[in-house]
Amino acid sequence: MIRALYPGTFDPIHNGHVDIATRAAALFDELVIGIYDTSPKSLLFDTAQRVKLAEESLAHLPNVRIATYHGLTVMFARDLAASVIVRGLRAISDFEFEFQMALTNKKLAAEIEFICLMTSLEYAYLSSSILKEIARLDGDIAGLAPVPVQAALRARAAELRHAGASHMIAPLVSSRD
Ligand code: ADP
């Protein structure tokens, strides 16, 4: 039985994430989506909302479950008895970061393997930040995120517009996002 962990911020989950999760779920017996509880990024959705959106978006995959965590990803993987950590790779900029993280994590937990799945071409440009930016500017987000996520983004954008917030997007803190 091979359990894999797909960790990330998922603020919010989008079709690029769903694609990686779907493909990873086909490779392993069980896939746990690990949502960082205390992300260094400034977030649009709180942890409970990110979990709910991930659950709704991945409900069709029977061997996938959602969990939250804080602290080191490898420690969480150990707690879960996951032997693999899955990440997604979009471009060269993703590679440099993921390579460094994989080597660091390997140093911390040599028994855990890191597997990067290449993005599908149609999602190569897609990030949570881009998605939030399009939603903020009232652009068409159909095809970029699952339907519940689209609805949540529209609602949040309207909420922030109503509150007079000048933006709903956190500054980018990751070259990958
Ligand atoms: P993090 O803050 O850990 O980067 P994200 O939610 O931004 O969390 O991303 C989680 C994982 O999903 C990362 O490995 C990221 O590279 C990958 N990912 C994000 N967007 C895409 C995409 N469009 N295609 C493939 N992988 C992606």
Backbone and ligand atoms as CSV (ligand in chain L), in Angstrom:
chain,resi,resn,atom,element,x,y,z
A,1,MET,N,N,0.862,-1.199,0.000
A,1,MET,CA,C,0.000,0.000,0.000
A,1,MET,C,C,0.895,1.246,0.000
A,2,ILE,N,N,0.802,2.031,-1.024
A,2,ILE,CA,C,1.628,3.250,-1.075
A,2,ILE,C,C,0.732,4.470,-0.894
A,3,ARG,N,N,1.039,5.209,0.165
A,3,ARG,CA,C,0.311,6.452,0.431
A,3,ARG,C,C,1.210,7.617,0.027
A,4,ALA,N,N,0.633,8.581,-0.714
A,4,ALA,CA,C,1.399,9.755,-1.145
A,4,ALA,C,C,0.765,11.010,-0.576
A,5,LEU,N,N,1.610,12.007,-0.364
A,5,LEU,CA,C,1.145,13.306,0.137
A,5,LEU,C,C,1.385,14.354,-0.943
A,6,TYR,N,N,0.350,15.121,-1.267
A,6,TYR,CA,C,0.492,16.252,-2.197
A,6,TYR,C,C,0.270,17.519,-1.365
A,7,PRO,N,N,1.362,18.161,-0.954
A,7,PRO,CA,C,1.235,19.327,-0.072
A,7,PRO,C,C,1.194,20.637,-0.853
A,8,GLY,N,N,0.557,21.639,-0.270
A,8,GLY,CA,C,0.553,22.955,-0.918
A,8,GLY,C,C,-0.323,23.924,-0.161
A,9,THR,N,N,-0.372,25.134,-0.694
A,9,THR,CA,C,-1.171,26.180,-0.068
A,9,THR,C,C,-2.627,26.095,-0.538
A,10,PHE,N,N,-2.803,25.827,-1.813
A,10,PHE,CA,C,-4.135,25.659,-2.405
A,10,PHE,C,C,-5.062,26.828,-2.054
A,11,ASP,N,N,-4.625,28.028,-2.409
A,11,ASP,CA,C,-5.402,29.244,-2.069
A,11,ASP,C,C,-5.862,29.971,-3.332
A,12,PRO,N,N,-6.866,29.492,-4.029
A,12,PRO,CA,C,-7.581,28.244,-3.819
A,12,PRO,C,C,-7.074,27.169,-4.783
A,13,ILE,N,N,-7.610,25.973,-4.614
A,13,ILE,CA,C,-7.316,24.880,-5.545
A,13,ILE,C,C,-7.823,25.269,-6.937
A,14,HIS,N,N,-7.070,24.914,-7.961
A,14,HIS,CA,C,-7.491,25.227,-9.349
A,14,HIS,C,C,-7.319,23.989,-10.226
A,15,ASN,N,N,-7.607,24.142,-11.504
A,15,ASN,CA,C,-7.605,22.967,-12.385
A,15,ASN,C,C,-6.211,22.356,-12.573
A,16,GLY,N,N,-5.164,23.161,-12.433
A,16,GLY,CA,C,-3.802,22.612,-12.503
A,16,GLY,C,C,-3.547,21.676,-11.333
A,17,HIS,N,N,-3.994,22.084,-10.136
A,17,HIS,CA,C,-3.877,21.215,-8.953
A,17,HIS,C,C,-4.727,19.945,-9.134
A,18,VAL,N,N,-5.946,20.131,-9.620
A,18,VAL,CA,C,-6.850,18.981,-9.778
A,18,VAL,C,C,-6.237,17.971,-10.756
A,19,ASP,N,N,-5.613,18.489,-11.802
A,19,ASP,CA,C,-4.972,17.613,-12.791
A,19,ASP,C,C,-3.846,16.792,-12.138
A,20,ILE,N,N,-2.999,17.459,-11.348
A,20,ILE,CA,C,-1.904,16.741,-10.679
A,20,ILE,C,C,-2.476,15.722,-9.686
A,21,ALA,N,N,-3.491,16.134,-8.926
A,21,ALA,CA,C,-4.093,15.227,-7.937
A,21,ALA,C,C,-4.721,14.014,-8.623
A,22,THR,N,N,-5.383,14.237,-9.741
A,22,THR,CA,C,-6.040,13.141,-10.461
A,22,THR,C,C,-5.004,12.134,-10.956
A,23,ARG,N,N,-3.923,12.667,-11.500
A,23,ARG,CA,C,-2.887,11.767,-12.037
A,23,ARG,C,C,-2.144,11.055,-10.907
A,24,ALA,N,N,-1.906,11.751,-9.797
A,24,ALA,CA,C,-1.219,11.111,-8.669
A,24,ALA,C,C,-2.122,10.051,-8.034
A,25,ALA,N,N,-3.410,10.325,-7.978
A,25,ALA,CA,C,-4.350,9.362,-7.381
A,25,ALA,C,C,-4.375,8.064,-8.183
A,26,ALA,N,N,-4.078,8.164,-9.483
A,26,ALA,CA,C,-4.052,6.955,-10.311
A,26,ALA,C,C,-2.753,6.169,-10.109
A,27,LEU,N,N,-1.737,6.825,-9.572
A,27,LEU,CA,C,-0.435,6.163,-9.403
A,27,LEU,C,C,-0.292,5.479,-8.042
A,28,PHE,N,N,-0.993,6.040,-7.029
A,28,PHE,CA,C,-0.785,5.547,-5.662
A,28,PHE,C,C,-2.091,5.018,-5.073
A,29,ASP,N,N,-1.959,4.193,-4.023
A,29,ASP,CA,C,-3.168,3.623,-3.411
A,29,ASP,C,C,-3.992,4.698,-2.734
A,30,GLU,N,N,-3.284,5.601,-2.066
A,30,GLU,CA,C,-4.010,6.685,-1.396
A,30,GLU,C,C,-3.244,7.989,-1.571
A,31,LEU,N,N,-3.980,9.067,-1.785
A,31,LEU,CA,C,-3.354,10.388,-1.917
A,31,LEU,C,C,-3.965,11.314,-0.873
A,32,VAL,N,N,-3.088,11.922,-0.081
A,32,VAL,CA,C,-3.552,12.900,0.912
A,32,VAL,C,C,-3.162,14.281,0.402
A,33,ILE,N,N,-4.144,15.159,0.284
A,33,ILE,CA,C,-3.862,16.546,-0.074
A,33,ILE,C,C,-3.577,17.270,1.244
A,34,GLY,N,N,-2.351,17.722,1.406
A,34,GLY,CA,C,-1.967,18.387,2.656
A,34,GLY,C,C,-2.013,19.889,2.472
A,35,ILE,N,N,-2.919,20.525,3.190
A,35,ILE,CA,C,-3.090,21.979,3.045
A,35,ILE,C,C,-2.361,22.675,4.193
A,36,TYR,N,N,-1.395,23.539,3.827
A,36,TYR,CA,C,-0.632,24.245,4.864
A,36,TYR,C,C,-1.582,25.105,5.675
A,37,ASP,N,N,-1.540,24.909,6.972
A,37,ASP,CA,C,-2.406,25.702,7.842
A,37,ASP,C,C,-1.807,27.090,8.046
A,38,THR,N,N,-0.501,27.134,8.124
A,38,THR,CA,C,0.171,28.407,8.425
A,38,THR,C,C,1.108,28.763,7.291
A,39,SER,N,N,0.516,29.038,6.126
A,39,SER,CA,C,1.334,29.367,4.957
A,39,SER,C,C,1.999,30.725,5.149
A,40,PRO,N,N,3.251,30.874,4.669
A,40,PRO,CA,C,3.900,32.187,4.722
A,40,PRO,C,C,3.265,33.169,3.741
A,41,LYS,N,N,2.454,32.650,2.825
A,41,LYS,CA,C,1.794,33.539,1.872
A,41,LYS,C,C,0.621,34.236,2.555
A,42,SER,N,N,0.294,35.443,2.075
A,42,SER,CA,C,-0.930,36.089,2.559
A,42,SER,C,C,-2.074,35.454,1.796
A,43,LEU,N,N,-3.065,35.029,2.516
A,43,LEU,CA,C,-4.075,34.181,1.893
A,43,LEU,C,C,-5.391,34.907,1.649
A,44,LEU,N,N,-6.079,34.476,0.624
A,44,LEU,CA,C,-7.415,35.002,0.355
A,44,LEU,C,C,-8.468,34.195,1.106
A,45,PHE,N,N,-8.238,32.885,1.215
A,45,PHE,CA,C,-9.198,31.999,1.887
A,45,PHE,C,C,-8.556,31.413,3.151
A,46,ASP,N,N,-9.344,31.318,4.210
A,46,ASP,CA,C,-8.781,30.717,5.422
A,46,ASP,C,C,-8.696,29.195,5.250
A,47,THR,N,N,-8.128,28.555,6.244
A,47,THR,CA,C,-7.864,27.118,6.103
A,47,THR,C,C,-9.150,26.330,5.878
A,48,ALA,N,N,-10.182,26.652,6.653
A,48,ALA,CA,C,-11.440,25.900,6.532
A,48,ALA,C,C,-12.025,26.041,5.120
A,49,GLN,N,N,-11.925,27.245,4.554
A,49,GLN,CA,C,-12.449,27.453,3.195
A,49,GLN,C,C,-11.611,26.695,2.167
A,50,ARG,N,N,-10.289,26.709,2.343
A,50,ARG,CA,C,-9.424,26.009,1.388
A,50,ARG,C,C,-9.675,24.499,1.437
A,51,VAL,N,N,-9.920,24.009,2.656
A,51,VAL,CA,C,-10.222,22.577,2.805
A,51,VAL,C,C,-11.543,22.247,2.124
A,52,LYS,N,N,-12.550,23.072,2.384
A,52,LYS,CA,C,-13.881,22.812,1.818
A,52,LYS,C,C,-13.820,22.814,0.280
A,53,LEU,N,N,-13.122,23.797,-0.277
A,53,LEU,CA,C,-13.028,23.889,-1.740
A,53,LEU,C,C,-12.268,22.696,-2.319
A,54,ALA,N,N,-11.232,22.256,-1.611
A,54,ALA,CA,C,-10.481,21.088,-2.089
A,54,ALA,C,C,-11.359,19.843,-2.015
A,55,GLU,N,N,-12.109,19.714,-0.918
A,55,GLU,CA,C,-12.993,18.535,-0.775
A,55,GLU,C,C,-14.025,18.509,-1.890
A,56,GLU,N,N,-14.630,19.659,-2.157
A,56,GLU,CA,C,-15.661,19.715,-3.198
A,56,GLU,C,C,-15.052,19.443,-4.581
A,57,SER,N,N,-13.833,19.901,-4.782
A,57,SER,CA,C,-13.204,19.775,-6.103
A,57,SER,C,C,-12.685,18.369,-6.386
A,58,LEU,N,N,-12.422,17.620,-5.316
A,58,LEU,CA,C,-11.802,16.292,-5.503
A,58,LEU,C,C,-12.717,15.163,-5.034
A,59,ALA,N,N,-13.976,15.480,-4.787
A,59,ALA,CA,C,-14.917,14.490,-4.241
A,59,ALA,C,C,-15.070,13.278,-5.160
A,60,HIS,N,N,-14.796,13.457,-6.438
A,60,HIS,CA,C,-14.973,12.356,-7.396
A,60,HIS,C,C,-13.822,11.344,-7.344
A,61,LEU,N,N,-12.776,11.638,-6.575
A,61,LEU,CA,C,-11.625,10.720,-6.504
A,61,LEU,C,C,-11.684,9.951,-5.182
A,62,PRO,N,N,-12.084,8.675,-5.225
A,62,PRO,CA,C,-12.358,7.939,-3.986
A,62,PRO,C,C,-11.134,7.711,-3.103
A,63,ASN,N,N,-9.945,7.690,-3.672
A,63,ASN,CA,C,-8.758,7.412,-2.841
A,63,ASN,C,C,-8.000,8.684,-2.456
A,64,VAL,N,N,-8.725,9.812,-2.510
A,64,VAL,CA,C,-8.096,11.085,-2.123
A,64,VAL,C,C,-8.785,11.624,-0.878
A,65,ARG,N,N,-7.983,12.083,0.089
A,65,ARG,CA,C,-8.572,12.780,1.236
A,65,ARG,C,C,-7.774,14.047,1.516
A,66,ILE,N,N,-8.417,14.956,2.227
A,66,ILE,CA,C,-7.827,16.265,2.488
A,66,ILE,C,C,-7.444,16.341,3.962
A,67,ALA,N,N,-6.287,16.903,4.239
A,67,ALA,CA,C,-5.875,17.100,5.639
A,67,ALA,C,C,-5.141,18.433,5.727
A,68,THR,N,N,-5.123,19.000,6.916
A,68,THR,CA,C,-4.346,20.233,7.100
A,68,THR,C,C,-3.146,19.906,7.985
A,69,TYR,N,N,-2.128,20.742,7.864
A,69,TYR,CA,C,-0.972,20.534,8.734
A,69,TYR,C,C,-0.200,21.825,8.899
A,70,HIS,N,N,0.654,21.829,9.909
A,70,HIS,CA,C,1.608,22.906,10.046
A,70,HIS,C,C,2.953,22.267,10.372
A,71,GLY,N,N,3.990,23.046,10.281
A,71,GLY,CA,C,5.316,22.475,10.524
A,71,GLY,C,C,5.897,21.892,9.253
A,72,LEU,N,N,6.906,21.090,9.439
A,72,LEU,CA,C,7.623,20.545,8.292
A,72,LEU,C,C,6.787,19.521,7.525
A,73,THR,N,N,6.835,19.651,6.213
A,73,THR,CA,C,6.066,18.729,5.372
A,73,THR,C,C,6.523,17.282,5.585
A,74,VAL,N,N,7.838,17.076,5.699
A,74,VAL,CA,C,8.308,15.684,5.864
A,74,VAL,C,C,7.840,15.068,7.188
A,75,MET,N,N,7.704,15.911,8.212
A,75,MET,CA,C,7.212,15.382,9.496
A,75,MET,C,C,5.747,14.962,9.359
A,76,PHE,N,N,5.002,15.777,8.620
A,76,PHE,CA,C,3.596,15.430,8.386
A,76,PHE,C,C,3.516,14.136,7.563
A,77,ALA,N,N,4.383,14.032,6.556
A,77,ALA,CA,C,4.398,12.809,5.737
A,77,ALA,C,C,4.688,11.593,6.623
A,78,ARG,N,N,5.628,11.757,7.534
A,78,ARG,CA,C,5.942,10.646,8.456
A,78,ARG,C,C,4.740,10.296,9.327
A,79,ASP,N,N,4.081,11.337,9.868
A,79,ASP,CA,C,2.895,11.095,10.705
A,79,ASP,C,C,1.837,10.295,9.949
A,80,LEU,N,N,1.738,10.597,8.651
A,80,LEU,CA,C,0.729,9.920,7.826
A,80,LEU,C,C,1.171,8.529,7.384
A,81,ALA,N,N,2.457,8.246,7.580
A,81,ALA,CA,C,3.082,7.053,6.995
A,81,ALA,C,C,3.018,7.113,5.467
A,82,ALA,N,N,3.214,8.307,4.938
A,82,ALA,CA,C,3.284,8.465,3.474
A,82,ALA,C,C,4.735,8.269,3.051
A,83,SER,N,N,4.953,7.499,1.990
A,83,SER,CA,C,6.333,7.246,1.564
A,83,SER,C,C,6.734,8.104,0.369
A,84,VAL,N,N,5.771,8.867,-0.159
A,84,VAL,CA,C,6.036,9.693,-1.330
A,84,VAL,C,C,5.431,11.078,-1.123
A,85,ILE,N,N,6.179,12.100,-1.546
A,85,ILE,CA,C,5.624,13.457,-1.604
A,85,ILE,C,C,5.554,13.850,-3.074
A,86,VAL,N,N,4.385,14.292,-3.482
A,86,VAL,CA,C,4.152,14.671,-4.885
A,86,VAL,C,C,4.099,16.181,-4.993
A,87,ARG,N,N,4.737,16.715,-6.013
A,87,ARG,CA,C,4.612,18.146,-6.308
A,87,ARG,C,C,4.367,18.291,-7.807
A,88,GLY,N,N,3.918,19.484,-8.213
A,88,GLY,CA,C,3.679,19.744,-9.633
A,88,GLY,C,C,4.753,20.676,-10.157
A,89,LEU,N,N,5.135,20.479,-11.400
A,89,LEU,CA,C,6.168,21.335,-12.006
A,89,LEU,C,C,5.607,22.038,-13.223
A,90,ARG,N,N,5.671,23.365,-13.196
A,90,ARG,CA,C,5.228,24.116,-14.368
A,90,ARG,C,C,6.391,24.511,-15.261
A,91,ALA,N,N,7.341,25.227,-14.706
A,91,ALA,CA,C,8.378,25.795,-15.571
A,91,ALA,C,C,9.721,25.704,-14.881
A,92,ILE,N,N,10.709,26.265,-15.515
A,92,ILE,CA,C,12.067,26.226,-14.965
A,92,ILE,C,C,12.092,26.841,-13.561
A,93,SER,N,N,11.340,27.901,-13.363
A,93,SER,CA,C,11.342,28.556,-12.052
A,93,SER,C,C,10.819,27.608,-10.978
A,94,ASP,N,N,9.815,26.798,-11.289
A,94,ASP,CA,C,9.337,25.787,-10.346
A,94,ASP,C,C,10.450,24.792,-10.055
A,95,PHE,N,N,11.169,24.414,-11.104
A,95,PHE,CA,C,12.175,23.361,-10.946
A,95,PHE,C,C,13.224,23.739,-9.911
A,96,GLU,N,N,13.734,24.961,-9.997
A,96,GLU,CA,C,14.805,25.357,-9.076
A,96,GLU,C,C,14.345,25.243,-7.627
A,97,PHE,N,N,13.137,25.735,-7.364
A,97,PHE,CA,C,12.613,25.693,-6.004
A,97,PHE,C,C,12.363,24.248,-5.559
A,98,GLU,N,N,11.700,23.489,-6.424
A,98,GLU,CA,C,11.346,22.112,-6.053
A,98,GLU,C,C,12.598,21.257,-5.859
A,99,PHE,N,N,13.624,21.515,-6.673
A,99,PHE,CA,C,14.871,20.775,-6.569
A,99,PHE,C,C,15.500,21.022,-5.197
A,100,GLN,N,N,15.546,22.304,-4.819
A,100,GLN,CA,C,16.124,22.655,-3.518
A,100,GLN,C,C,15.314,22.027,-2.382
A,101,MET,N,N,13.988,22.128,-2.487
A,101,MET,CA,C,13.131,21.560,-1.437
A,101,MET,C,C,13.287,20.047,-1.355
A,102,ALA,N,N,13.350,19.411,-2.518
A,102,ALA,CA,C,13.463,17.945,-2.534
A,102,ALA,C,C,14.766,17.500,-1.882
A,103,LEU,N,N,15.854,18.200,-2.203
A,103,LEU,CA,C,17.140,17.818,-1.613
A,103,LEU,C,C,17.157,18.083,-0.111
A,104,THR,N,N,16.559,19.211,0.287
A,104,THR,CA,C,16.497,19.538,1.718
A,104,THR,C,C,15.664,18.496,2.456
A,105,ASN,N,N,14.514,18.193,1.882
A,105,ASN,CA,C,13.634,17.220,2.531
A,105,ASN,C,C,14.262,15.832,2.590
A,106,LYS,N,N,15.010,15.509,1.554
A,106,LYS,CA,C,15.683,14.207,1.517
A,106,LYS,C,C,16.701,14.115,2.659
A,107,LYS,N,N,17.333,15.252,2.914
A,107,LYS,CA,C,18.300,15.301,4.012
A,107,LYS,C,C,17.585,15.068,5.345
A,108,LEU,N,N,16.371,15.636,5.464
A,108,LEU,CA,C,15.621,15.521,6.718
A,108,LEU,C,C,14.949,14.166,6.872
A,109,ALA,N,N,14.551,13.580,5.761
A,109,ALA,CA,C,13.800,12.319,5.816
A,109,ALA,C,C,14.162,11.482,4.592
A,110,ALA,N,N,15.245,10.750,4.735
A,110,ALA,CA,C,15.809,10.022,3.585
A,110,ALA,C,C,14.876,8.934,3.050
A,111,GLU,N,N,13.941,8.496,3.897
A,111,GLU,CA,C,13.089,7.378,3.472
A,111,GLU,C,C,11.930,7.840,2.577
A,112,ILE,N,N,11.733,9.148,2.464
A,112,ILE,CA,C,10.594,9.645,1.675
A,112,ILE,C,C,11.058,10.058,0.282
A,113,GLU,N,N,10.363,9.598,-0.738
A,113,GLU,CA,C,10.710,9.950,-2.117
A,113,GLU,C,C,9.905,11.165,-2.573
A,114,PHE,N,N,10.506,11.980,-3.414
A,114,PHE,CA,C,9.843,13.174,-3.955
A,114,PHE,C,C,9.614,12.970,-5.430
A,115,ILE,N,N,8.383,13.109,-5.827
A,115,ILE,CA,C,8.056,12.898,-7.231
A,115,ILE,C,C,7.377,14.149,-7.762
A,116,CYS,N,N,7.913,14.690,-8.847
A,116,CYS,CA,C,7.291,15.854,-9.489
A,116,CYS,C,C,6.599,15.408,-10.761
A,117,LEU,N,N,5.342,15.741,-10.879
A,117,LEU,CA,C,4.612,15.468,-12.119
A,117,LEU,C,C,4.609,16.739,-12.946
A,118,MET,N,N,4.891,16.591,-14.250
A,118,MET,CA,C,4.889,17.755,-15.135
A,118,MET,C,C,3.460,18.240,-15.323
A,119,THR,N,N,3.290,19.535,-15.332
A,119,THR,CA,C,1.979,20.097,-15.606
A,119,THR,C,C,1.463,19.628,-16.967
A,120,SER,N,N,0.167,19.544,-17.098
A,120,SER,CA,C,-0.397,19.334,-18.433
A,120,SER,C,C,-0.324,20.676,-19.153
A,121,LEU,N,N,-0.082,20.611,-20.448
A,121,LEU,CA,C,0.183,21.823,-21.224
A,121,LEU,C,C,-0.881,22.907,-21.012
A,122,GLU,N,N,-2.134,22.479,-20.920
A,122,GLU,CA,C,-3.215,23.480,-20.827
A,122,GLU,C,C,-3.230,24.229,-19.495
A,123,TYR,N,N,-2.455,23.732,-18.509
A,123,TYR,CA,C,-2.425,24.416,-17.208
A,123,TYR,C,C,-1.053,24.995,-16.892
A,124,ALA,N,N,-0.188,25.021,-17.867
A,124,ALA,CA,C,1.211,25.414,-17.613
A,124,ALA,C,C,1.318,26.848,-17.101
A,125,TYR,N,N,0.373,27.679,-17.446
A,125,TYR,CA,C,0.418,29.105,-17.068
A,125,TYR,C,C,-0.350,29.369,-15.769
A,126,LEU,N,N,-1.084,28.365,-15.303
A,126,LEU,CA,C,-2.086,28.617,-14.261
A,126,LEU,C,C,-1.501,28.555,-12.856
A,127,SER,N,N,-1.796,29.570,-12.056
A,127,SER,CA,C,-1.414,29.569,-10.639
A,127,SER,C,C,-2.594,30.131,-9.854
A,128,SER,N,N,-2.579,29.927,-8.557
A,128,SER,CA,C,-3.652,30.489,-7.730
A,128,SER,C,C,-3.646,32.015,-7.821
A,129,SER,N,N,-2.465,32.604,-7.894
A,129,SER,CA,C,-2.385,34.074,-7.971
A,129,SER,C,C,-3.006,34.613,-9.252
A,130,ILE,N,N,-2.682,33.963,-10.374
A,130,ILE,CA,C,-3.254,34.399,-11.658
A,130,ILE,C,C,-4.779,34.278,-11.608
A,131,LEU,N,N,-5.231,33.159,-11.058
A,131,LEU,CA,C,-6.671,32.919,-10.960
A,131,LEU,C,C,-7.344,34.016,-10.132
A,132,LYS,N,N,-6.739,34.359,-9.000
A,132,LYS,CA,C,-7.319,35.387,-8.124
A,132,LYS,C,C,-7.309,36.747,-8.811
A,133,GLU,N,N,-6.256,37.007,-9.572
A,133,GLU,CA,C,-6.152,38.289,-10.270
A,133,GLU,C,C,-7.250,38.415,-11.333
A,134,ILE,N,N,-7.475,37.330,-12.067
A,134,ILE,CA,C,-8.529,37.371,-13.095
A,134,ILE,C,C,-9.890,37.577,-12.433
A,135,ALA,N,N,-10.115,36.852,-11.327
A,135,ALA,CA,C,-11.401,36.978,-10.626
A,135,ALA,C,C,-11.582,38.398,-10.097
A,136,ARG,N,N,-10.510,38.957,-9.575
A,136,ARG,CA,C,-10.582,40.320,-9.025
A,136,ARG,C,C,-11.005,41.313,-10.094
A,137,LEU,N,N,-10.510,41.087,-11.305
A,137,LEU,CA,C,-10.805,42.016,-12.400
A,137,LEU,C,C,-12.055,41.585,-13.172
A,138,ASP,N,N,-12.808,40.662,-12.561
A,138,ASP,CA,C,-14.083,40.228,-13.110
A,138,ASP,C,C,-13.940,39.518,-14.455
A,139,GLY,N,N,-12.821,38.866,-14.648
A,139,GLY,CA,C,-12.607,38.115,-15.899
A,139,GLY,C,C,-13.264,36.749,-15.835
A,140,ASP,N,N,-13.232,36.057,-16.955
A,140,ASP,CA,C,-13.882,34.760,-17.065
A,140,ASP,C,C,-12.968,33.673,-16.484
A,141,ILE,N,N,-13.375,33.067,-15.392
A,141,ILE,CA,C,-12.542,32.037,-14.766
A,141,ILE,C,C,-13.078,30.623,-15.028
A,142,ALA,N,N,-14.103,30.526,-15.891
A,142,ALA,CA,C,-14.616,29.195,-16.245
A,142,ALA,C,C,-13.476,28.449,-16.946
A,143,GLY,N,N,-13.299,27.213,-16.627
A,143,GLY,CA,C,-12.229,26.434,-17.260
A,143,GLY,C,C,-10.903,26.510,-16.509
A,144,LEU,N,N,-10.816,27.415,-15.539
A,144,LEU,CA,C,-9.564,27.537,-14.783
A,144,LEU,C,C,-9.653,26.857,-13.419
A,145,ALA,N,N,-10.859,26.759,-12.904
A,145,ALA,CA,C,-11.036,26.197,-11.562
A,145,ALA,C,C,-12.367,25.448,-11.508
A,146,PRO,N,N,-12.476,24.484,-10.591
A,146,PRO,CA,C,-13.748,23.780,-10.424
A,146,PRO,C,C,-14.877,24.766,-10.083
A,147,VAL,N,N,-16.091,24.373,-10.396
A,147,VAL,CA,C,-17.248,25.268,-10.236
A,147,VAL,C,C,-17.378,25.844,-8.813
A,148,PRO,N,N,-17.228,25.037,-7.749
A,148,PRO,CA,C,-17.360,25.631,-6.400
A,148,PRO,C,C,-16.299,26.706,-6.140
A,149,VAL,N,N,-15.117,26.527,-6.711
A,149,VAL,CA,C,-14.047,27.512,-6.529
A,149,VAL,C,C,-14.388,28.797,-7.289
A,150,GLN,N,N,-14.925,28.638,-8.489
A,150,GLN,CA,C,-15.336,29.828,-9.254
A,150,GLN,C,C,-16.341,30.642,-8.441
A,151,ALA,N,N,-17.320,29.928,-7.869
A,151,ALA,CA,C,-18.369,30.615,-7.098
A,151,ALA,C,C,-17.767,31.316,-5.876
A,152,ALA,N,N,-16.859,30.622,-5.192
A,152,ALA,CA,C,-16.245,31.212,-3.986
A,152,ALA,C,C,-15.416,32.439,-4.349
A,153,LEU,N,N,-14.716,32.372,-5.465
A,153,LEU,CA,C,-13.893,33.516,-5.886
A,153,LEU,C,C,-14.766,34.719,-6.236
A,154,ARG,N,N,-15.855,34.439,-6.955
A,154,ARG,CA,C,-16.753,35.552,-7.322
A,154,ARG,C,C,-17.340,36.180,-6.062
A,155,ALA,N,N,-17.743,35.344,-5.119
A,155,ALA,CA,C,-18.347,35.854,-3.884
A,155,ALA,C,C,-17.343,36.684,-3.098
A,156,ARG,N,N,-16.121,36.182,-3.020
A,156,ARG,CA,C,-15.082,36.881,-2.243
A,156,ARG,C,C,-14.721,38.205,-2.918
A,157,ALA,N,N,-14.669,38.193,-4.255
A,157,ALA,CA,C,-14.345,39.425,-4.997
A,157,ALA,C,C,-15.425,40.464,-4.739
A,158,ALA,N,N,-16.687,40.022,-4.788
A,158,ALA,CA,C,-17.803,40.955,-4.574
A,158,ALA,C,C,-17.758,41.504,-3.153
A,159,GLU,N,N,-17.477,40.609,-2.202
A,159,GLU,CA,C,-17.387,40.981,-0.785
A,159,GLU,C,C,-16.330,42.079,-0.594
A,160,LEU,N,N,-15.176,41.862,-1.195
A,160,LEU,CA,C,-14.076,42.813,-1.005
A,160,LEU,C,C,-14.342,44.122,-1.749
A,161,ARG,N,N,-14.985,43.992,-2.899
A,161,ARG,CA,C,-15.353,45.217,-3.637
A,161,ARG,C,C,-16.312,46.042,-2.783
A,162,HIS,N,N,-17.278,45.328,-2.183
A,162,HIS,CA,C,-18.283,45.982,-1.355
A,162,HIS,C,C,-17.622,46.665,-0.154
A,163,ALA,N,N,-16.610,46.001,0.385
A,163,ALA,CA,C,-15.912,46.550,1.560
A,163,ALA,C,C,-14.944,47.660,1.166
A,164,GLY,N,N,-14.831,47.886,-0.146
A,164,GLY,CA,C,-13.948,48.954,-0.627
A,164,GLY,C,C,-12.490,48.585,-0.606
A,165,ALA,N,N,-12.225,47.285,-0.494
A,165,ALA,CA,C,-10.823,46.863,-0.516
A,165,ALA,C,C,-10.270,47.119,-1.910
A,166,SER,N,N,-9.091,47.678,-1.971
A,166,SER,CA,C,-8.545,48.035,-3.273
A,166,SER,C,C,-8.035,46.804,-4.009
A,167,HIS,N,N,-7.738,45.766,-3.277
A,167,HIS,CA,C,-7.299,44.548,-3.949
A,167,HIS,C,C,-7.647,43.337,-3.089
A,168,MET,N,N,-7.740,42.178,-3.735
A,168,MET,CA,C,-7.995,40.973,-2.950
A,168,MET,C,C,-6.840,40.009,-3.094
A,169,ILE,N,N,-5.822,40.474,-3.736
A,169,ILE,CA,C,-4.714,39.583,-4.018
A,169,ILE,C,C,-3.555,39.903,-3.103
A,170,ALA,N,N,-3.085,38.855,-2.496
A,170,ALA,CA,C,-1.900,39.029,-1.669
A,170,ALA,C,C,-0.705,39.278,-2.576
A,171,PRO,N,N,0.265,40.052,-2.096
A,171,PRO,CA,C,1.476,40.187,-2.883
A,171,PRO,C,C,2.113,38.811,-3.099
A,172,LEU,N,N,2.768,38.631,-4.207
A,172,LEU,CA,C,3.362,37.338,-4.478
A,172,LEU,C,C,4.569,37.127,-3.579
A,173,VAL,N,N,4.627,35.988,-2.960
A,173,VAL,CA,C,5.797,35.728,-2.115
A,173,VAL,C,C,6.579,34.523,-2.614
A,174,SER,N,N,6.118,33.960,-3.712
A,174,SER,CA,C,6.816,32.813,-4.234
A,174,SER,C,C,7.013,32.986,-5.726
A,175,SER,N,N,8.192,32.688,-6.199
A,175,SER,CA,C,8.451,32.818,-7.630
A,175,SER,C,C,7.603,31.823,-8.406
A,176,ARG,N,N,7.100,30.815,-7.705
A,176,ARG,CA,C,6.290,29.795,-8.382
A,176,ARG,C,C,4.849,30.201,-8.475
A,177,ASP,N,N,4.481,31.283,-7.825
A,177,ASP,CA,C,3.064,31.567,-7.729
A,177,ASP,C,C,2.780,32.953,-8.290
L,1,ADP,P1,P,2.919,26.087,-2.644
L,1,ADP,O1,O,2.745,27.312,-1.806
L,1,ADP,O2,O,3.428,24.897,-1.884
L,1,ADP,O3,O,3.676,26.314,-3.910
L,1,ADP,P2,P,0.581,25.877,-4.334
L,1,ADP,O4,O,-0.838,25.672,-3.931
L,1,ADP,O5,O,0.929,27.128,-5.030
L,1,ADP,O6,O,1.428,25.666,-3.011
L,1,ADP,O7,O,1.055,24.666,-5.250
L,1,ADP,C1,C,1.044,23.331,-4.783
L,1,ADP,C2,C,1.759,22.462,-5.780
L,1,ADP,O8,O,1.041,22.441,-7.008
L,1,ADP,C3,C,3.175,22.938,-6.148
L,1,ADP,O9,O,3.996,21.798,-6.346
L,1,ADP,C4,C,2.983,23.672,-7.446
L,1,ADP,O10,O,4.162,23.686,-8.219
L,1,ADP,C5,C,1.899,22.797,-8.076
L,1,ADP,N1,N,1.135,23.527,-9.078
L,1,ADP,C6,C,0.551,24.745,-8.950
L,1,ADP,N2,N,-0.036,25.105,-10.105
L,1,ADP,C7,C,0.185,24.104,-10.997
L,1,ADP,C8,C,-0.136,23.885,-12.375
L,1,ADP,N3,N,-0.805,24.795,-13.082
L,1,ADP,N4,N,0.263,22.725,-12.951
L,1,ADP,C9,C,0.975,21.813,-12.232
L,1,ADP,N5,N,1.330,21.955,-10.947
L,1,ADP,C10,C,0.936,23.081,-10.323
